[in-house]
């Protein structure tokens, strides 16, 4: 099932085998890094998340609390919860945060028999898609 409403400013495609919490956190982060949600934008309340995504209020609270703890959301008195400015950090610090995820990706790619170059091309394509850059580097065309 896919959820996206006027109240929920990001899309969630629920998939079996992955916790609802993880899927919603991922969808929210994706919306933030892709620019779909910008710093200062209102984030849905626990009640709105629960109602619109048809999830348990405890799960919705856990999602909001997790994003607050990660510094991706901030609570503003009288306004509510909003998308936070991303904190400044060094390139090395940011890359280290993804160490575990990168290792999982490499292990899974090797398991599937995907060559390094194919993996880099796939990552590049996803990077461009999330950045809104449709043109392929170097050739000026859009052939993917």
C-alpha positions as CSV (number, residue, x, y, z in Angstrom):
1,X,0.0,0.0,0.0
2,X,1.1,3.5,-0.7
3,X,0.2,6.5,1.4
4,X,0.6,10.1,0.7
5,X,-1.9,12.7,1.6
6,X,-2.2,16.5,2.0
7,X,-1.4,16.0,5.7
8,X,1.6,13.7,5.2
9,X,4.1,15.5,2.9
10,X,6.0,12.3,2.0
11,X,5.2,8.9,0.4
12,X,5.3,5.7,2.3
13,X,5.0,2.4,0.4
14,X,4.5,-0.3,3.1
15,X,6.4,-3.5,2.3
16,X,6.2,-6.8,4.1
17,X,9.1,-7.8,6.2
18,X,10.3,-4.3,7.2
19,X,8.9,-2.6,10.3
20,X,6.4,0.2,9.8
21,X,8.6,2.4,12.0
22,X,11.7,1.9,9.8
23,X,9.7,2.5,6.6
24,X,8.2,5.7,7.8
25,X,11.5,7.0,9.2
26,X,13.1,6.2,5.8
27,X,10.3,7.9,3.9
28,X,10.6,11.1,6.0
29,X,14.4,11.2,5.7
30,X,14.2,10.7,2.0
31,X,11.7,13.6,1.7
32,X,14.1,15.8,3.7
33,X,17.3,15.0,1.7
34,X,15.5,15.2,-1.6
35,X,14.2,18.7,-0.8
36,X,10.6,17.6,-0.8
37,X,10.5,18.8,2.9
38,X,12.7,21.8,3.7
39,X,13.9,23.3,7.0
40,X,11.0,25.1,8.7
41,X,8.3,23.0,7.0
42,X,5.7,21.6,9.4
43,X,6.0,17.9,10.2
44,X,2.7,16.0,10.8
45,X,1.7,15.5,14.4
46,X,1.7,12.1,16.1
47,X,-2.1,12.1,15.8
48,X,-2.0,13.0,12.1
49,X,0.6,10.4,11.3
50,X,-1.4,7.8,13.1
51,X,-4.7,8.7,11.5
52,X,-3.4,9.2,7.9
53,X,-1.0,6.2,7.7
54,X,-3.4,4.0,9.7
55,X,-0.7,3.1,12.2
56,X,-0.7,2.7,16.0
57,X,-0.2,6.0,17.8
58,X,2.7,4.5,19.7
59,X,4.5,3.8,16.4
60,X,3.8,7.4,15.2
61,X,5.1,8.8,18.5
62,X,8.2,6.6,18.1
63,X,8.8,7.9,14.6
64,X,8.6,11.6,15.7
65,X,10.7,11.0,18.8
66,X,13.4,9.2,16.7
67,X,13.6,12.1,14.1
68,X,13.7,14.6,17.0
69,X,16.6,12.7,18.6
70,X,18.4,12.5,15.4
71,X,18.2,16.3,15.0
72,X,16.1,16.1,11.8
73,X,13.1,17.6,13.5
74,X,12.7,20.3,16.1
75,X,9.8,21.2,18.4
76,X,8.9,24.9,18.3
77,X,6.5,26.2,21.1
78,X,3.3,27.5,19.6
79,X,4.1,26.2,16.2
80,X,4.6,22.4,16.5
81,X,7.2,20.1,15.0
82,X,9.2,21.3,12.0
83,X,12.0,20.1,9.8
84,X,15.3,21.2,11.3
85,X,18.3,22.8,9.7
86,X,20.8,20.1,9.0
87,X,23.7,20.4,11.4
88,X,27.1,21.3,10.1
89,X,29.6,18.5,10.2
90,X,32.7,17.5,8.4
91,X,32.6,15.3,5.3
92,X,34.4,12.5,7.1
93,X,31.9,12.6,10.0
94,X,28.9,12.4,7.6
95,X,30.5,9.6,5.6
96,X,31.2,7.6,8.9
97,X,27.5,7.8,9.8
98,X,26.8,5.7,6.7
99,X,29.5,3.1,7.4
100,X,27.1,0.3,8.4
101,X,24.6,1.0,5.6
102,X,27.4,1.1,3.0
103,X,28.8,-2.2,4.3
104,X,25.3,-3.8,4.0
105,X,24.9,-2.4,0.5
106,X,28.3,-3.9,-0.6
107,X,27.6,-7.2,1.0
108,X,24.1,-7.4,-0.7
109,X,25.5,-6.4,-4.1
110,X,28.2,-9.0,-3.9
111,X,25.6,-11.6,-2.9
112,X,23.6,-10.7,-6.0
113,X,26.7,-10.8,-8.2
114,X,26.6,-7.1,-9.0
115,X,29.9,-5.7,-10.1
116,X,31.4,-2.6,-8.5
117,X,31.0,-0.5,-11.6
118,X,27.3,-1.5,-11.9
119,X,26.8,-0.6,-8.3
120,X,28.4,2.8,-8.7
121,X,26.3,3.5,-11.8
122,X,23.1,2.5,-9.8
123,X,24.1,4.8,-6.9
124,X,24.8,7.6,-9.3
125,X,21.4,7.2,-11.0
126,X,19.7,7.3,-7.6
127,X,21.7,10.3,-6.5
128,X,20.7,12.2,-9.6
129,X,17.1,11.2,-9.3
130,X,16.9,12.3,-5.6
131,X,18.8,15.6,-6.5
132,X,16.5,16.4,-9.3
133,X,19.4,16.1,-11.8
134,X,18.1,14.1,-14.8
135,X,21.1,14.6,-17.0
136,X,23.8,11.9,-17.1
137,X,27.2,13.3,-16.3
138,X,29.4,14.0,-19.2
139,X,27.1,13.3,-22.1
140,X,24.4,16.0,-21.6
141,X,21.7,13.5,-22.4
142,X,19.2,11.8,-20.3
143,X,19.8,8.2,-21.3
144,X,19.7,6.0,-18.2
